[in-house]
Amino acid sequence: MVRVEDQELLRAYDSQLREASEFSTATAVRRDGPLWIGRYGDRGHVSYRDLQGLSGDELESLVARTVQGFLDDPRLSQGEWKTRGHDLPSDLPEVLVAAGFVPEPRETVMVGEAEGVAALAHDSLPDEVEVLRVDQRPDAERWVLAAARMQHAVFGSGPEPDEALAGQDARAEGEEFWVARVGTDVVGAGRVQRVAGTEFASLWGGAVDPAWRGRGLYRALASGRAKAAARAGARYLHSDCSDMSRPILERAGLRPITTTTPYVWTRAGTVRDG
């Protein structure tokens, strides 16, 4: 298999996974210059492919208009501006902070060829652990709720179980929900979503119960979802991952191509998530 170079992976990511594909499930989307600004319930989301050379006063004006747009929409309690480490200008983070945004933990953007990731063997699992897709099962609701409770406990934030179930129903097309289970207990979980109109599938929500870490569950979940993505016709696999998950995904065949840091604006009087 011919290795796809990292720069080619970055070009594919920039051209296919930014802008329109990020807003396919938004309840509303508007444009302001290079920005795409969407609404998801009570949260706003800002992204772009590049800022078209804006800097100085023009950049500060664009950020200020974005904040004013959040303020003018009473439905919004928070707004996220998603930055990438290879973007220009380099002082964008300082401009965002000056406008009231707060940085959240930086994640690494990982991309690899789906077939290559699917073909790599993973460590043997403990005999009592089973990794499987659950969203098409008659008892799917039970497993999605159990997985959401585990993920919420691991991450300490994110959707409540009932919100996760509603989100699963809304995103059902092109998305699969996978779990690692021991009997009736969910000890690991994650989603894989085929991104419509692109060559990508994305891995989301990967988590393992702390009591079961270091036993191959995370990598087995990544492998199972990679195989599903390859079967669905995806060429590439993508994940935004924490420092803890990065070495596991690297061993699974994904490569770091950039970083992403969310900068979050919160309306005065609102308690921030997490």
C-alpha positions, 0 to 999 in steps of 0.5 A: 500500500502506498503511504499517503504523505502527511502534507497530502493528509493535511490538504485533504483535511483542510479541503474536505472537513472544514466549512460546510461539512462541519455544519451539516447538522446545524439548526442554522448557518450564516456567513461573515466573510471567511467564517461559517457560523452555525447554531446547535441548540444553545451553542454557536460554532465558528469555523473556516478554511482560512482567514483570507489574510485578515490581520490587525484591525480587520481581524479584530473587527471580524471577531468583535462582529462574531461576539456581537452576533452571539450576544444578539441571539438570546438562544445562545449561552455559549459560542465556540471558535475552532482554531487549528495550529497551522492556521494564520495569523499566529496571533489569532489566539490573543485576539480571541482572548482579548474578545472574551474567549477562553481556550479549552484543552488543545487536541491533536488532529489525527488522520490516516487511511481507513483501510490501513488502520483497519488492517492493523492487528490490535492486542488480544482482548480479555476473554470477557470483553466483546466489541460490537456495533449496537445502534442497529440492535433491537435494544440499541437504546439501552446500550447507547444510554449505558455508554453515554453514562460511562462517557459522561463519567470519564470526560466529566462533561458533555451530553447527558445520557438522554441528550446523547440518545436524542443526538443519536436519533438525529445523526443516525444516517451514516453513523454507527455506535460501538461499545466494548461490553462485559456482560451487561456493563459498558466499559468502552464506547465510541462513534464513527460517522461517515462524512457525507460528500467527502472521503472521510469518516470521523471517530468521536467520543472514544472512551474507556472505563478507567478500570479497564484501561491498558487492556486493548479496549480503546484500540479494539474500538478504533479498529472495529470502527475503522473496518466499518468506515472502510466498508462504507467507502471511506478513504480516510479516518479522522479523529480529534484526540487528547494527549492520552489517546494520541499514542494509541491512535498512532499505534493504530495507524493514524498520524498527527497532522495539526492541532485544534483548540476550541476558544469558548465565549460564554454569555455573562451569567451562564455557568460554563460546561465542564 
